[in-house]
């Protein structure tokens, strides 16, 4: 088991600071870490007994540690080229998306969350182009866009601002929302 201190340093603060998140971690919890990169955010859930599907077009940077290989699933899919299968519908209790935006996937992401499940999403807003990368509007959320995406969901956390406590100051939107049961 990885020490909590190391987990906090490696997982997004949005995950580690949202104390109510542990209330949603049930035995057999299914988590999707979409565009997972190194897998640092999914690792937090793996270490808490969740089954985590790590999905990215390139898994060579994945750095996940587990005592139970059956608790993870590796999905090497390029979701942007049209060749990947669709995300499974209503499979995941929690879907994580950090620093990634591909608008054509929004419907699939929403559909992949089970009723009562959570989406945890954090990525850059248009204001980020004023101070650094990314600058391409295709990779930047418009004001209120993320919240509008799940307008009929229960919002547990939402923020859209300049976050200075990140490794570098960044304009981002953060969302934790629960899908309606019906």
C-alpha positions as CSV (number, residue, x, y, z in Angstrom):
1,X,0.0,0.0,0.0
2,X,1.4,3.4,-1.0
3,X,1.6,6.0,1.9
4,X,-1.1,8.6,2.1
5,X,1.5,11.4,2.0
6,X,2.7,10.2,-1.4
7,X,-0.8,9.8,-2.7
8,X,-1.7,13.4,-1.8
9,X,1.4,14.7,-3.6
10,X,0.6,12.7,-6.7
11,X,-3.2,12.9,-7.0
12,X,-5.1,15.9,-8.1
13,X,-6.1,18.1,-5.2
14,X,-9.7,18.0,-6.4
15,X,-9.7,14.3,-5.5
16,X,-7.8,14.5,-2.2
17,X,-9.5,17.6,-0.8
18,X,-13.1,16.4,-1.5
19,X,-13.6,14.6,1.8
20,X,-17.1,13.3,0.9
21,X,-15.6,11.3,-2.0
22,X,-15.0,8.3,0.3
23,X,-18.7,8.1,0.8
24,X,-19.0,7.0,-2.8
25,X,-16.3,4.3,-2.6
26,X,-18.2,1.0,-2.2
27,X,-16.8,-2.5,-2.6
28,X,-16.4,-3.2,-6.3
29,X,-16.5,0.4,-7.2
30,X,-15.7,0.8,-11.0
31,X,-13.6,3.8,-11.9
32,X,-12.6,5.1,-15.4
33,X,-9.4,7.2,-15.5
34,X,-9.9,8.7,-19.0
35,X,-6.8,10.1,-20.7
36,X,-5.0,8.8,-17.6
37,X,-1.4,9.8,-18.5
38,X,0.7,8.4,-15.6
39,X,-2.4,7.2,-13.8
40,X,-1.7,9.3,-10.7
41,X,-5.4,10.0,-10.2
42,X,-6.6,6.5,-10.8
43,X,-3.9,5.2,-8.4
44,X,-5.7,7.0,-5.6
45,X,-8.8,4.9,-6.3
46,X,-6.8,1.7,-6.9
47,X,-5.2,2.1,-3.5
48,X,-8.7,2.2,-2.0
49,X,-9.8,-1.1,-3.4
50,X,-11.6,0.2,-6.5
51,X,-11.4,-1.5,-9.9
52,X,-9.8,1.1,-12.2
53,X,-9.8,1.1,-16.0
54,X,-6.9,3.2,-17.1
55,X,-7.6,4.6,-20.6
56,X,-5.1,6.5,-22.8
57,X,-3.9,6.4,-26.4
58,X,-0.4,5.8,-25.0
59,X,0.1,3.8,-21.9
60,X,3.9,3.9,-21.9
61,X,3.9,6.6,-19.2
62,X,1.5,4.7,-16.9
63,X,3.0,4.2,-13.4
64,X,0.5,2.3,-11.4
65,X,1.3,0.0,-8.5
66,X,-1.1,-2.7,-7.2
67,X,-0.9,-6.0,-5.4
68,X,-3.9,-7.3,-7.3
69,X,-3.5,-7.0,-11.1
70,X,-7.1,-8.0,-11.5
71,X,-8.1,-4.7,-9.9
72,X,-6.9,-2.8,-13.0
73,X,-7.8,-2.8,-16.6
74,X,-5.5,-1.2,-19.3
75,X,-7.2,0.3,-22.3
76,X,-4.9,1.6,-25.0
77,X,-7.5,3.5,-27.1
78,X,-7.2,6.6,-29.2
79,X,-10.6,8.1,-28.6
80,X,-10.0,10.9,-31.1
81,X,-9.3,9.0,-34.3
82,X,-12.7,7.2,-34.6
83,X,-11.2,3.7,-34.3
84,X,-11.8,3.1,-30.6
85,X,-14.9,1.3,-29.4
86,X,-17.5,3.5,-27.7
87,X,-17.2,3.8,-23.9
88,X,-19.5,1.2,-22.2
89,X,-22.8,2.7,-21.1
90,X,-23.6,3.0,-17.4
91,X,-20.5,0.9,-16.4
92,X,-18.6,3.3,-14.1
93,X,-19.4,4.5,-10.6
94,X,-16.8,7.3,-11.1
95,X,-15.3,8.8,-14.2
96,X,-12.1,10.9,-13.9
97,X,-11.1,13.4,-16.6
98,X,-8.1,15.7,-15.9
99,X,-6.4,18.1,-18.3
100,X,-8.2,16.7,-21.3
101,X,-10.9,18.0,-23.6
102,X,-12.4,16.4,-26.7
103,X,-15.9,17.7,-27.0
104,X,-17.2,14.9,-29.3
105,X,-16.7,12.5,-26.3
106,X,-18.9,14.4,-23.9
107,X,-22.0,12.3,-24.6
108,X,-20.1,9.0,-24.3
109,X,-18.5,10.2,-21.0
110,X,-21.9,11.1,-19.6
111,X,-23.5,7.8,-20.7
112,X,-20.6,5.8,-19.2
113,X,-21.5,6.9,-15.7
114,X,-24.0,4.7,-13.8
115,X,-27.1,6.4,-12.3
116,X,-26.0,7.8,-9.0
117,X,-22.4,7.8,-10.1
118,X,-19.9,10.7,-10.2
119,X,-18.0,12.6,-12.8
120,X,-14.8,14.3,-11.6
121,X,-13.6,16.7,-14.3
122,X,-10.9,19.3,-14.3
123,X,-9.4,21.0,-17.3
124,X,-8.3,24.4,-18.7
125,X,-10.6,27.3,-19.5
126,X,-10.3,29.9,-22.3
127,X,-8.5,32.3,-19.9
128,X,-5.6,29.9,-19.8
129,X,-4.5,31.1,-23.3
130,X,-3.6,34.5,-21.7
131,X,-0.9,33.0,-19.4
132,X,0.3,29.8,-21.1
133,X,-0.6,26.5,-22.7
134,X,-2.8,25.1,-24.0
135,X,-3.8,28.0,-26.3
136,X,-5.8,26.1,-28.9
137,X,-9.6,26.9,-28.3
138,X,-10.4,23.2,-29.1
139,X,-8.7,22.3,-25.8
140,X,-10.1,25.1,-23.7
141,X,-13.5,25.2,-22.0
142,X,-15.8,28.2,-22.5
143,X,-17.1,30.0,-19.3
144,X,-19.7,27.7,-17.7
145,X,-19.4,25.0,-20.4
146,X,-18.4,22.2,-18.0
147,X,-21.3,22.9,-15.6
148,X,-23.8,23.2,-18.4
149,X,-22.7,19.8,-19.7
150,X,-24.3,18.2,-16.6
151,X,-26.9,20.8,-15.8
152,X,-29.5,18.2,-14.6
153,X,-26.9,16.4,-12.3
154,X,-26.4,17.2,-8.6
155,X,-23.4,19.5,-8.4
156,X,-21.2,18.5,-5.4
157,X,-18.4,20.9,-6.3
158,X,-17.8,23.5,-9.0
159,X,-15.1,26.1,-9.4
160,X,-13.9,28.1,-12.4
161,X,-10.9,30.3,-11.6
162,X,-7.2,30.8,-11.6
163,X,-5.8,28.1,-9.4
164,X,-2.4,29.1,-8.0
165,X,-1.9,26.0,-5.8
166,X,-1.3,23.8,-8.8
167,X,2.3,23.1,-9.9
168,X,1.9,26.2,-12.1
169,X,-0.8,28.8,-12.0
170,X,-3.6,27.7,-14.4
171,X,-7.1,28.8,-15.3
172,X,-9.3,25.8,-14.9
173,X,-12.8,24.6,-14.3
174,X,-13.4,21.8,-11.7
175,X,-16.5,19.8,-11.4
176,X,-17.7,16.9,-9.2
177,X,-21.3,16.0,-10.1
178,X,-23.6,13.1,-9.4
179,X,-25.7,11.6,-12.2
180,X,-29.5,11.4,-11.4
181,X,-30.8,8.0,-10.4
182,X,-33.4,8.2,-13.2
